[in-house]
Amino acid sequence: MNYSELITAVSDYTENTFSDVDMATFVQQAEQRIFNTVQFPALRKNMTGTTTWNTQYLSTPDDFLSAYSLAVIDGSGNYEFLLNKDVNFIRQTYPSANTRGIPKYYAIFGPTTTSDVVPAITNEISLLLGPTPDDAYTVELHFYYYPDSIVRGRIKTLAGIVGGSGYSNGTYYDVPLTGGTGSGAKATITVAGGAVTTVTITNRGVGYATSDTLSAGTTIGASGVGFYVPVNTIYNQNGTSWLGDNFDSVLLYGTLMEAYTYMKGEQDMLQLYSNRYLEALQLAKRLGDGLDRMDAYRSGQARVGVK
C-alpha cells in the first residue's frame, strides 16, 4: 500500500475527505504509535562514529529511536561491546569525569545543549559513556530507528535563497510558505537590510516536489517583493514505506483511529477501528517481537509467545 492508496482507503472507510495536512498528521501519529509499540528487527541499522577525547557524551543520529547495542572498535578491529547501564550507575562508578579509559558502559542520558559540553550535543538523545574516553575511538551503534514516513513529499532541504527587497527587518516564526505543488510548509524567516537572509523549515508540509519554488505572503512585510526559495530535496518522493509494503493493515487501522477520532465519530465505529487495529498490532508483534526473536540470545529484547 502506498500513500495514495492509504489516503483513498481512509476516505472510503470514513466516507469523508480530509485536507492534505490533516491526513499527513493522522498517518504520522499512527506510524509513531506503531514504531514505539513493536520492535521490528527489519527497522534496525548500524552507524559508526568517533568518541572525543575527554568527552563523556556521544550524540545519537536524528532518527534514533532506541539503542540495541554499542561497541568500541580498537585499532586491530576488535569489538568490545559496552554494557547498557543507568546513568546513576556510571556516575557512581566513575564519580570523576577525569577518570579516563576505554569505555565499558553507556547510558541513555537525554538531550544536552549546554555550552560547556564540547562538542555541543543538540540531538534529542545523547549517550553517557563510562569511563570518559581517553582517545578518539571508533564506535558502532546498532539501533532502532524511525524509518521514512509513508507521507509523500515532505520538504527535506531548500536551495539558495533569492532575498528580494523591501521586506520588514526582523525574525518571523512559523511563516506559511506559499507556492509549489504541496501544502502546509512553514518556516522561520529572517529579514535583514530589507531582504530575506535565512529560511529554516519548521513544518515540512506534504506533497511537494523538487521543482517547486516557495515564497511568503505579507507576513514578512507587505511592500516586499522578489523573495523565493526553491525546494532542493524532499522525503519519500514515491510515497512508499517498509510498513506500507509489509504490514499495511496495522497502518491502515491505526490511521483510521486517528482520522475517526478527529471526526468525533460514533463510538461504536471508533471501537470497531480500535479492535481491528489491536488485532493487526498483535499480528505485527507476533512477527516483530515473536517469530523474529525465537533464537535471539540477548535477554533485554521484548518477546511474546508464538503459538
C-alpha positions as a LaTeX table, in Angstrom:
\begin{tabular}{lrrr}
\hline
Residue & $x$ (\AA) & $y$ (\AA) & $z$ (\AA) \\
\hline
Met1 & 0.00 & 0.00 & 0.00 \\
Asn2 & 1.44 & 3.37 & $-1.00$ \\
Tyr3 & 0.44 & 6.79 & 0.33 \\
Ser4 & $-2.15$ & 7.49 & $-2.37$ \\
Glu5 & $-3.80$ & 4.12 & $-1.74$ \\
Leu6 & $-3.80$ & 4.75 & 2.01 \\
Ile7 & $-5.48$ & 8.15 & 1.57 \\
Thr8 & $-8.12$ & 6.61 & $-0.69$ \\
Ala9 & $-8.80$ & 3.76 & 1.74 \\
Val10 & $-9.19$ & 6.09 & 4.74 \\
Ser11 & $-11.55$ & 8.36 & 2.80 \\
Asp12 & $-13.61$ & 5.36 & 1.63 \\
Tyr13 & $-13.83$ & 3.83 & 5.12 \\
Thr14 & $-14.83$ & 7.09 & 6.81 \\
Glu15 & $-16.88$ & 8.42 & 3.86 \\
Asn16 & $-15.11$ & 11.72 & 4.39 \\
Thr17 & $-12.34$ & 13.79 & 2.82 \\
Phe18 & $-9.54$ & 15.45 & 4.74 \\
Ser19 & $-7.01$ & 18.14 & 3.96 \\
Asp20 & $-3.55$ & 17.01 & 2.92 \\
Val21 & $-2.07$ & 18.39 & 6.14 \\
Asp22 & $-4.63$ & 16.65 & 8.38 \\
Met23 & $-4.19$ & 13.33 & 6.58 \\
Ala24 & $-0.42$ & 13.53 & 6.93 \\
Thr25 & $-0.86$ & 14.17 & 10.66 \\
Phe26 & $-3.12$ & 11.12 & 11.06 \\
Val27 & $-0.63$ & 8.87 & 9.27 \\
Gln28 & 2.44 & 10.12 & 11.14 \\
Gln29 & 0.70 & 9.74 & 14.51 \\
Ala30 & $-0.23$ & 6.17 & 13.61 \\
Glu31 & 3.32 & 5.38 & 12.48 \\
Gln32 & 4.77 & 6.78 & 15.68 \\
Arg33 & 2.39 & 4.68 & 17.76 \\
Ile34 & 3.32 & 1.51 & 15.86 \\
Phe35 & 7.09 & 2.03 & 15.87 \\
Asn36 & 7.05 & 2.64 & 19.62 \\
Thr37 & 4.98 & $-0.50$ & 20.26 \\
Val38 & 6.68 & $-3.14$ & 18.09 \\
Gln39 & 10.44 & $-3.59$ & 17.72 \\
Phe40 & 10.72 & $-4.84$ & 14.14 \\
Pro41 & 14.22 & $-6.26$ & 13.54 \\
Ala42 & 13.94 & $-5.02$ & 9.96 \\
Leu43 & 13.95 & $-1.47$ & 11.35 \\
Arg44 & 17.41 & $-1.66$ & 12.88 \\
Lys45 & 20.58 & $-0.28$ & 11.38 \\
Asn46 & 24.23 & 0.41 & 12.17 \\
Met47 & 26.10 & 3.67 & 12.24 \\
Thr48 & 29.73 & 4.29 & 13.09 \\
Gly49 & 31.13 & 7.36 & 14.79 \\
Thr50 & 34.06 & 8.53 & 16.85 \\
Thr51 & 34.38 & 9.41 & 20.50 \\
Thr52 & 36.10 & 12.63 & 21.52 \\
Trp53 & 38.99 & 12.63 & 23.98 \\
Asn54 & 37.91 & 13.74 & 27.45 \\
Thr55 & 34.23 & 13.96 & 26.46 \\
Gln56 & 31.74 & 11.71 & 28.23 \\
Tyr57 & 28.93 & 12.23 & 25.75 \\
Leu58 & 28.13 & 10.67 & 22.40 \\
Ser59 & 25.37 & 12.13 & 20.25 \\
Thr60 & 22.86 & 9.85 & 18.52 \\
Pro61 & 21.53 & 10.06 & 14.95 \\
Asp62 & 18.48 & 12.20 & 14.27 \\
Asp63 & 16.33 & 9.13 & 13.50 \\
Phe64 & 17.37 & 7.31 & 16.70 \\
Leu65 & 14.55 & 5.50 & 18.50 \\
Ser66 & 16.30 & 3.16 & 20.94 \\
Ala67 & 19.69 & 1.50 & 21.35 \\
Tyr68 & 20.23 & $-2.16$ & 20.54 \\
Ser69 & 23.99 & $-2.32$ & 21.10 \\
Leu70 & 27.05 & $-0.07$ & 21.27 \\
Ala71 & 30.58 & $-1.28$ & 20.65 \\
Val72 & 34.05 & 0.25 & 20.74 \\
Ile73 & 36.37 & $-0.90$ & 17.95 \\
Asp74 & 40.08 & $-0.91$ & 18.73 \\
Gly75 & 42.98 & $-0.40$ & 16.33 \\
Ser76 & 43.05 & $-4.11$ & 15.48 \\
Gly77 & 39.38 & $-4.16$ & 14.52 \\
Asn78 & 38.26 & $-5.98$ & 17.68 \\
Tyr79 & 34.78 & $-5.21$ & 19.02 \\
Glu80 & 34.24 & $-4.52$ & 22.72 \\
Phe81 & 30.50 & $-4.29$ & 23.44 \\
Leu82 & 29.53 & $-1.81$ & 26.13 \\
Leu83 & 27.02 & $-2.75$ & 28.83 \\
Asn84 & 23.86 & $-0.69$ & 28.99 \\
Lys85 & 23.56 & 0.79 & 32.49 \\
Asp86 & 21.65 & 3.51 & 34.29 \\
Val87 & 23.14 & 6.99 & 34.44 \\
Asn88 & 23.40 & 6.71 & 38.24 \\
Phe89 & 25.49 & 3.56 & 37.91 \\
Ile90 & 28.03 & 5.30 & 35.68 \\
Arg91 & 28.14 & 8.39 & 37.90 \\
Gln92 & 28.70 & 6.23 & 40.99 \\
Thr93 & 31.31 & 4.02 & 39.32 \\
Tyr94 & 33.20 & 6.96 & 37.84 \\
Pro95 & 32.43 & 9.93 & 40.11 \\
Ser96 & 35.15 & 11.97 & 38.43 \\
Ala97 & 34.85 & 12.85 & 34.76 \\
Asn98 & 38.65 & 12.86 & 34.70 \\
Thr99 & 38.68 & 9.06 & 35.06 \\
Arg100 & 39.60 & 8.10 & 31.51 \\
Gly101 & 39.98 & 4.85 & 29.63 \\
Ile102 & 38.29 & 2.66 & 27.05 \\
Pro103 & 34.52 & 2.99 & 27.68 \\
Lys104 & 32.90 & $-0.06$ & 29.25 \\
Tyr105 & 29.36 & 1.21 & 29.91 \\
Tyr106 & 26.83 & 3.51 & 28.32 \\
Ala107 & 23.53 & 5.01 & 29.42 \\
Ile108 & 20.72 & 6.94 & 27.76 \\
Phe109 & 21.42 & 10.44 & 29.00 \\
Gly110 & 18.89 & 12.66 & 27.26 \\
Pro111 & 19.31 & 15.98 & 25.45 \\
Thr112 & 22.38 & 18.09 & 26.22 \\
Thr113 & 22.67 & 21.60 & 24.82 \\
Thr114 & 24.82 & 23.32 & 27.45 \\
Ser115 & 27.75 & 25.33 & 26.15 \\
Asp116 & 30.22 & 23.59 & 28.48 \\
Val117 & 29.90 & 20.34 & 26.52 \\
Val118 & 32.43 & 20.14 & 23.69 \\
Pro119 & 31.47 & 19.23 & 21.07 \\
Ala120 & 27.99 & 20.59 & 21.64 \\
Ile121 & 25.25 & 17.96 & 21.57 \\
Thr122 & 21.95 & 19.14 & 20.18 \\
Asn123 & 20.26 & 15.85 & 19.29 \\
Glu124 & 17.16 & 14.80 & 21.17 \\
Ile125 & 19.03 & 11.95 & 22.86 \\
Ser126 & 22.68 & 11.55 & 23.81 \\
Leu127 & 24.62 & 8.70 & 25.41 \\
Leu128 & 26.75 & 8.93 & 28.54 \\
Leu129 & 29.96 & 6.86 & 28.43 \\
Gly130 & 31.93 & 5.47 & 31.35 \\
Pro131 & 34.78 & 5.88 & 31.83 \\
Thr132 & 35.44 & 9.06 & 29.87 \\
Pro133 & 37.18 & 8.13 & 26.58 \\
Asp134 & 40.93 & 8.62 & 26.69 \\
Asp135 & 41.23 & 8.60 & 22.91 \\
Ala136 & 39.25 & 9.04 & 19.70 \\
Tyr137 & 37.77 & 5.53 & 19.47 \\
Thr138 & 35.66 & 4.26 & 16.61 \\
Val139 & 32.25 & 3.19 & 17.90 \\
Glu140 & 29.44 & 1.30 & 16.21 \\
Leu141 & 25.86 & 1.93 & 17.29 \\
His142 & 23.23 & $-0.65$ & 16.39 \\
Phe143 & 19.84 & 0.97 & 16.92 \\
Tyr144 & 16.16 & 1.01 & 16.17 \\
Tyr145 & 15.25 & 3.99 & 14.04 \\
Tyr146 & 12.29 & 5.92 & 12.72 \\
Pro147 & 12.09 & 4.97 & 9.02 \\
Asp148 & 10.89 & 7.50 & 6.46 \\
Ser149 & 7.20 & 8.17 & 6.80 \\
Ile150 & 4.93 & 6.91 & 4.04 \\
Val151 & 3.75 & 10.51 & 3.71 \\
Arg152 & 4.88 & 11.72 & 0.29 \\
Gly153 & 6.74 & 14.93 & $-0.49$ \\
Arg154 & 7.80 & 16.39 & 2.85 \\
Ile155 & 10.45 & 19.08 & 2.36 \\
Lys156 & 13.93 & 17.93 & 3.34 \\
Thr157 & 16.21 & 20.79 & 2.24 \\
Leu158 & 15.92 & 24.11 & 0.43 \\
Ala159 & 18.22 & 25.52 & $-2.23$ \\
Gly160 & 19.73 & 29.01 & $-2.46$ \\
Ile161 & 17.61 & 31.95 & $-1.31$ \\
Val162 & 16.71 & 34.85 & $-3.56$ \\
Gly163 & 16.21 & 37.51 & $-0.89$ \\
Gly164 & 14.14 & 40.12 & $-2.74$ \\
Ser165 & 13.79 & 43.65 & $-1.34$ \\
Gly166 & 11.50 & 45.92 & 0.64 \\
Tyr167 & 10.67 & 43.45 & 3.43 \\
Ser168 & 10.49 & 44.45 & 7.11 \\
Asn169 & 13.60 & 43.59 & 9.10 \\
Gly170 & 13.18 & 41.02 & 11.88 \\
Thr171 & 12.70 & 37.33 & 12.60 \\
Tyr172 & 9.35 & 35.75 & 11.80 \\
Tyr173 & 8.32 & 32.37 & 13.18 \\
Asp174 & 6.19 & 29.66 & 11.57 \\
Val175 & 5.56 & 31.68 & 8.43 \\
Pro176 & 3.33 & 29.76 & 5.97 \\
Leu177 & 5.19 & 29.19 & 2.71 \\
Thr178 & 3.24 & 29.75 & $-0.47$ \\
Gly179 & 3.55 & 28.24 & $-3.92$ \\
Gly180 & 4.55 & 24.79 & $-5.08$ \\
Thr181 & 2.50 & 21.63 & $-5.50$ \\
Gly182 & 2.25 & 20.83 & $-1.79$ \\
Ser183 & 0.76 & 22.42 & 1.29 \\
Gly184 & 1.40 & 23.02 & 4.97 \\
Ala185 & 5.08 & 24.04 & 4.90 \\
Lys186 & 6.16 & 26.68 & 7.41 \\
Ala187 & 9.49 & 28.30 & 8.20 \\
Thr188 & 11.31 & 30.73 & 10.46 \\
Ile189 & 12.39 & 33.61 & 8.22 \\
Thr190 & 14.99 & 36.27 & 8.97 \\
Val191 & 14.97 & 39.60 & 7.13 \\
Ala192 & 17.95 & 41.95 & 7.21 \\
Gly193 & 18.50 & 45.01 & 5.02 \\
Gly194 & 15.05 & 44.51 & 3.54 \\
Ala195 & 15.95 & 41.11 & 2.11 \\
Val196 & 15.33 & 37.55 & 3.32 \\
Thr197 & 18.63 & 36.12 & 4.58 \\
Thr198 & 17.68 & 32.79 & 6.19 \\
Val199 & 14.81 & 30.33 & 5.85 \\
Thr200 & 14.60 & 27.47 & 8.37 \\
Ile201 & 11.88 & 24.87 & 7.85 \\
Thr202 & 9.70 & 24.33 & 10.94 \\
Asn203 & 6.94 & 22.28 & 9.26 \\
Arg204 & 7.89 & 20.15 & 6.25 \\
Gly205 & 4.40 & 20.03 & 4.84 \\
Val206 & 3.26 & 17.36 & 2.39 \\
Gly207 & 3.05 & 16.81 & $-1.36$ \\
Tyr208 & 5.96 & 18.99 & $-2.53$ \\
Ala209 & 8.30 & 18.30 & $-5.45$ \\
Thr210 & 11.92 & 19.24 & $-6.09$ \\
Ser211 & 10.82 & 21.58 & $-8.90$ \\
Asp212 & 8.73 & 23.73 & $-6.54$ \\
Thr213 & 9.56 & 27.35 & $-5.74$ \\
Leu214 & 8.30 & 28.76 & $-2.45$ \\
Ser215 & 7.72 & 32.30 & $-1.20$ \\
Ala216 & 5.85 & 34.02 & 1.63 \\
Gly217 & 2.89 & 36.36 & 1.86 \\
Thr218 & 2.62 & 39.73 & 3.57 \\
Thr219 & 3.69 & 38.31 & 6.95 \\
Ile220 & 7.27 & 39.48 & 6.42 \\
Gly221 & 6.34 & 42.90 & 5.02 \\
Ala222 & 3.51 & 43.94 & 2.72 \\
Ser223 & 5.74 & 46.09 & 0.50 \\
Gly224 & 8.39 & 43.41 & $-0.08$ \\
Val225 & 8.87 & 41.77 & $-3.46$ \\
Gly226 & 11.10 & 39.22 & $-5.11$ \\
Phe227 & 11.75 & 36.67 & $-2.37$ \\
Tyr228 & 11.66 & 33.00 & $-3.27$ \\
Val229 & 13.49 & 29.79 & $-2.39$ \\
Pro230 & 13.50 & 26.55 & $-4.42$ \\
Val231 & 12.86 & 23.14 & $-2.88$ \\
Asn232 & 16.11 & 21.20 & $-3.13$ \\
Thr233 & 15.23 & 17.73 & $-1.81$ \\
Ile234 & 12.15 & 16.03 & $-0.39$ \\
Tyr235 & 11.42 & 12.96 & 1.69 \\
Asn236 & 9.81 & 9.93 & 0.05 \\
Gln237 & 9.07 & 11.01 & $-3.48$ \\
Asn238 & 7.25 & 7.74 & $-4.24$ \\
Gly239 & 5.07 & 7.59 & $-1.12$ \\
Thr240 & 6.11 & 4.08 & $-0.09$ \\
Ser241 & 7.47 & 2.67 & 3.18 \\
Trp242 & 8.52 & $-0.57$ & 4.83 \\
Leu243 & 5.33 & $-0.64$ & 6.88 \\
Gly244 & 3.11 & 0.05 & 3.87 \\
Asp245 & 4.84 & $-2.69$ & 1.86 \\
Asn246 & 4.98 & $-5.33$ & 4.60 \\
Phe247 & 2.24 & $-4.68$ & 7.18 \\
Asp248 & $-0.30$ & $-2.26$ & 5.74 \\
Ser249 & $-3.22$ & $-3.49$ & 7.87 \\
Val250 & $-1.83$ & $-2.09$ & 11.11 \\
Leu251 & $-1.01$ & 1.20 & 9.36 \\
Leu252 & $-4.49$ & 1.44 & 7.83 \\
Tyr253 & $-6.40$ & 0.82 & 11.05 \\
Gly254 & $-4.03$ & 3.00 & 13.07 \\
Thr255 & $-4.68$ & 5.86 & 10.65 \\
Leu256 & $-8.43$ & 5.21 & 10.72 \\
Met257 & $-8.39$ & 5.53 & 14.52 \\
Glu258 & $-6.69$ & 8.93 & 14.27 \\
Ala259 & $-8.99$ & 10.12 & 11.48 \\
Tyr260 & $-12.21$ & 8.97 & 13.14 \\
Thr261 & $-11.18$ & 10.50 & 16.45 \\
Tyr262 & $-10.61$ & 13.79 & 14.60 \\
Met263 & $-14.09$ & 13.47 & 13.09 \\
Lys264 & $-15.56$ & 12.88 & 16.56 \\
Gly265 & $-17.29$ & 9.89 & 15.03 \\
Glu266 & $-19.68$ & 7.43 & 16.60 \\
Gln267 & $-18.24$ & 5.48 & 19.49 \\
Asp268 & $-19.26$ & 2.07 & 18.17 \\
Met269 & $-17.36$ & 2.66 & 14.91 \\
Leu270 & $-14.37$ & 4.06 & 16.77 \\
Gln271 & $-14.37$ & 0.93 & 18.94 \\
Leu272 & $-14.54$ & $-1.22$ & 15.81 \\
Tyr273 & $-11.50$ & 0.51 & 14.31 \\
Ser274 & $-9.70$ & 0.24 & 17.64 \\
Asn275 & $-10.37$ & $-3.51$ & 17.83 \\
Arg276 & $-9.20$ & $-4.02$ & 14.25 \\
Tyr277 & $-6.07$ & $-2.03$ & 14.99 \\
Leu278 & $-5.30$ & $-4.11$ & 18.08 \\
Glu279 & $-5.82$ & $-7.32$ & 16.11 \\
Ala280 & $-3.44$ & $-6.14$ & 13.40 \\
Leu281 & $-0.98$ & $-4.92$ & 16.03 \\
Gln282 & $-1.00$ & $-8.31$ & 17.71 \\
Leu283 & $-0.06$ & $-9.94$ & 14.40 \\
Ala284 & 2.70 & $-7.38$ & 13.97 \\
Lys285 & 4.01 & $-8.12$ & 17.46 \\
Arg286 & 3.87 & $-11.83$ & 16.71 \\
Leu287 & 6.27 & $-11.14$ & 13.86 \\
Gly288 & 8.45 & $-8.38$ & 15.33 \\
Asp289 & 8.59 & $-9.47$ & 18.97 \\
Gly290 & 7.96 & $-13.19$ & 18.42 \\
Leu291 & 8.94 & $-15.06$ & 15.26 \\
Asp292 & 11.94 & $-12.84$ & 14.52 \\
Arg293 & 13.34 & $-13.43$ & 18.03 \\
Met294 & 12.91 & $-17.16$ & 18.56 \\
Asp295 & 16.65 & $-17.84$ & 18.77 \\
Ala296 & 17.83 & $-14.42$ & 19.92 \\
Tyr297 & 20.38 & $-14.55$ & 22.71 \\
Arg298 & 20.02 & $-11.00$ & 24.01 \\
Ser299 & 17.84 & $-11.15$ & 27.14 \\
Gly300 & 16.87 & $-7.47$ & 27.03 \\
Gln301 & 14.69 & $-7.88$ & 23.96 \\
Ala302 & 10.92 & $-7.70$ & 24.17 \\
Arg303 & 9.46 & $-11.11$ & 23.36 \\
Val304 & 5.95 & $-12.51$ & 23.06 \\
Gly305 & 4.90 & $-16.12$ & 22.93 \\
Val306 & 4.28 & $-17.58$ & 19.47 \\
Lys307 & 1.53 & $-20.15$ & 19.02 \\
\hline
\end{tabular}
